[in-house]
C-alpha cells in the first residue's frame, strides 16, 4: 500500500516508534547479511558472477512478484467449513473440470457469505466472476486443480437467502454462468415475502434455457434448508464474509470481495503441504476407469476434490492447533 518501503524486497517495519522501527530494520539487515554470506560460501556469488547480485538475492521459494497483505500475517488460521457439505456443492472452472495424474496439488477454495445481506450477495457474485474467468494457471510452476464452494454463513432467515443457499448447495448440477444469472437477478430484486415470490423472479430470467430454469425452480422449490458453513470457530476478525483455501482463512481488507490474485497468493502460500498430500493421496483415489482413459470423469473428480480438500483442511487445522498449543500435541 502507499507509503511502504522495502529492503531487497523485504517490507520495512511500519511503526511510529523509532526504537521499534530501528530494531526491525536492524533485524532485516542482519538477515540479509547472513543470506549474502551464505550465497558467497555456496559459490553462488563470486568476484566474477553473477551479473546481477540483486537479481540473485531476489530469488528462491519464498519470493513473490507483488506484495499482498497475507504475507504480513503472523498467525495463520484454518477452519473446517460445512462438515456436512458433499461433492454436489463443488463448482469447477472449465480448465479444472478434468483431473489427471499430472496434477501437483488439489485445492478446494470456499467462500462464506452472509446471504441475508446485500454485501454478502455482492461478494458471492464477485467470487462467481473469478470462477467464470479464472487465470491461465493458479501457480507459476505447479499444476493445480481447484474446485470452489459457496456457503451461507448461518441458517437463512429470508426467502431469497434460503433459495440461494439451496442453489449453491447443489451447484454442481448447473453451469456456473447460470448460477450467477440467478444470483444477480435475485440480488436486484427487493426481498420477497415467501419462496414462491423468489421462484417467480427466477422463472422470468430470459437468459436461462427452459430446461435449466425448470430444474432450478424444482430444486429450490423443495424448500429444504441446506446446512450452513457451521465453522467450529469464526475468524479472529469475526467477519461473516470470508474465504478459505484447503482451510486457510483469508479475510479481504476493505471489502468482502476476492480476486484471482488473492486466490493465487493463498495457493502459493499453501502449496508445500497441498503438493505433498495430493501426491500421497491421489494415486489411491483414482478410479479404475482412469487406467483406460487417462482422465477422471466429472463425478469422480468432484469426489476426489472433496476428499482431498477436507483431508488437507483437517490436517491443517490439527497442525495449526498443535503449533499454537504445544502442550496439546500428544492429544
N, C-alpha and C positions, 0 to 999 in steps of 0.2 A: 504494500500500500504506500501512498505518497509519504515521504519523509524517512523511509527505511534506508539503512546503509549496510554495506556488505564488505567483508574482507575475504578475498579469494573465494567468493561465492557463499560465504557463511554470514548469515544475518548478524549484525552487531546488536547488542542488547539495547532495548528501549527503556530507559529509566531516567527520571529527573534527578535521581540521587547520584551525584558524580562519583562517590566512592563505589557504589554498586556497579555503575557503568564501567569505571576503571578496572574493577576486578573481573568483570565479564570480558572486556577487551583483552586483558592480560591472559585469561584462560584460553581465548581463541588464538592469540599469538603463540603461546606455548604449544598448543595443539598443532598449529601449522609448522612450527619449527621442528617438532618431532616428526611430522609427516614428511617434510622435505628431507630430513636427515635419513629417514628410513628408505626413501626413494633413492637417495645417493648411495647408501650402503648396499642396496639391491642392484645397483648399476643402471637403474632407470634414468637417473640424472648423472651425467658426467661433464667433463670440461668441454666436450665437443657435441654433446647431444642431450636432450632433443632440441629441435629448432625452436620450440616454444615451451619453456618451463611452465608458464602459466597454464597452457592448454593441458599439459601433463598433470598438473596439480588438480585441475578441474576434470577429473576422470575417475571412474570407479562405480561400484554398485549403488552407492548412496548419493549419486549426483542426479539432480532434476533440472529439466530445461527451464522451468519457471518456478517462482515461489508460490506456495499455497499455504493457507492457514493450518492445514493438517500437519505440516512439517514442524510446527511450533507446539503441537500438543504434547504435554508432558505425561499425561495419564490417558492411555488408550482404554476405551470402553467397548465391551462386547455384550450383545443381547441376543437371546434366542426368542424370535418372534413367532407368534402363531403356531405353537407346537402342534395344533390340530390341523394346520394347513397342509394340503397334499399337492400332488403334481398338477391337479386340474386348475390351479390358480397361477401357474407359471406362464409367462409370456416370453417369446423369443423374438429377436430381430431376424431378418431373413438370412443373415450370414451365420447366425449362431444356431439355426434350426438343425443343422446336420452335425453330428458328433462322430469323431473317428479317433483312432489310437494315436494320432499325431498331436492331439491336444495336450498342452503342457499344464494347463490349470483350468479348473471349473470354478465359476463364481455364481452365486445367487445374490443379486442386488435387489434389496427390498425398500419400498417407500412406505412410510407410515404417515397417514394424513387424517386430520380431523375433518371428515366429510360432512359434518354438520355446519361447517364454517366455510365461507367463500374463499378464504385464503388457502384452506386445505385443498379444496377442489382445484383451485388455480395451480397449486403445487403439483397435484396429480396430473393435470394437463401438461405441465412442463416436463414431468417425468415421462409421459407418453410420447412427447415430441422427441426426446432423446432416444427412446426405443425405436421410433419410426425412422429416425435419421441418425443412425449411430456412426461413429468414426470408422475409418477403414480397419483399424486394429485397436484393441483395448490396451495393448502393451507393445513397446518398441521391439522387443526381441523374443517374447514368448507367445505361443499360440494360445489364446484364451477363448473359451466358450462360456458365454454369460447368459443366464436366464434372469427374468425380472418378475417381481411380485408386488402387488399393491394391497396394503392392509388398511382397514379403518381403525383409528386409534382406540375407539371404545365401541360399545354396543350402540348402534344407530338410534337416534331419538327423533328423526324426521323421516317422512316417506321417501324423500329424494335420496337421502344418505343410505337408507335401507336398500333401495333399488341399486344404487351404485355399488354398495358393499357386496351384494349378491352377484352383480355383474363381474366385479373384479375377482370374486371367489371362484368363478367358472371361466376365467379369462382365456384359458387355453382352447376353448371351443370356438373362439371368434378371432377374426383378423384384428390386429391392434389398431388399424385405422378406423374400423367400425366401433371399437371400444371408445376411441377418442371422440368420434362423432356423437355418440350417445352422451358421453360425459360433458362435452361442450354444449350440447342442446339443453341438457338439464341445468347446467350452470347459468345459462342465460335466462331461464325461467324463474319466476318467483316460486317460493316453496309452495308445493301443493298440499292440500289438506289430507289427502289419502293416496294410497298406492295407485288406485285407478286413474287419478289425475296425472300421475307421473307416466303411467303407461300410455295415456292419450298423447302426451308430448312425444314419446318415442315413436308412436305409430305415425306421426306426422313428419318424421325425418326422411326427406326425399333421397338423400344420398345412400341410404341403405337398400340393398336388394330386398325384395319382398320376403324371400325365404329366411334371410338373416334377421329381418325385422320381426317376423313371426316367431323365430326361435328365441330371440332376446325377450320378447314380450311374454312368451310362455315360461321362460326361465324365471324372470323377475316377478311374474305374477303369482308364483308359488308362495311368496311372502315368507320364505324361510329366513332365518337370521343366521348369516354366516358368522363364524367365530371371529372376533376382533383380534387385534395384534396380541393382546394378553401378555405383554412383556412382563417378566418377573420383577423388573425394576425399570424405572424411567431413566433416560439420560440425565446426567448431572444438571443439565440446563432446564430440566423439567418441561421440555418442549413437546407439543402434540404433533408436530410435523418434523420428521427426521428420516434418515436413511441408514441402511446397514449394507455391508458387503461381506458375505460369509460371517456375519455377526458384528463386524467392526462398525461402530456408530459414527455417523457424520451428521452434524447439525450445521446447516449453512449459516453463514454470518449475514445479517442484514435482512434477508427474506428467505422464505422456505423453499424456493425453487432450486433445482440442481441442474448442473450442466454436464456434458460429456467429459469436460476437463476435470471436474470434480470426481467423477466415477473412475477415470483413468488414474487419477492420483491415488485413490483408495486401493485400486487394484495393484498399482506399483508398490505401495507400502505393505500390502498383504500377500505379495506374490510368493515369497520364500516358502511359507508353510502351505499355501494353496497348491503350489507346484509339487511339493513333496507328497502331500496327501493324495492328490489326483493321480500321480504316478503309482502310488501304492494301491489305491482302491479301484481305479478304472479297469485294469485287466480282469478283476474278479466280478465286475458288474456288467461287462459287455455281454449281450445275449448271444445265443448260438447262431442266430442269423447273420451276425457280424462276420463270421468266418467266410460265409458265402458271398456276401455283398460288399464287405469292407466299410459299410456305413451302418449307422444305427437309426432305426425307424423313429419317427417323431414322438410316438408314445413312450418308447423305451428311453429316448433321450430325456424326456421330462422326468421319468422315474429316476434316472441316473443323476440328473442335476439336483433333484430334490434330496436324494440320499447323500450325495457328496456335500451339498451345501449345508444340510443340517448336521452332518458329522463334523464338518470343519467348524461350524458355529459352536457346537457343544465343546469341541476341543479347545477352541479359542477362549471360550468362557472359563473353562477349567484352568487353562494355563494363566489367564489373566488374574483369576482369583488366587491361584497359588502364588503368583509373583507378588501380589499386593498383601497377602496374608500368609506369610511363610510358615506360621505356626500351624496352619491347617493343611499343610502339604500332605501329611500322612493320611488325612481323611479324604 
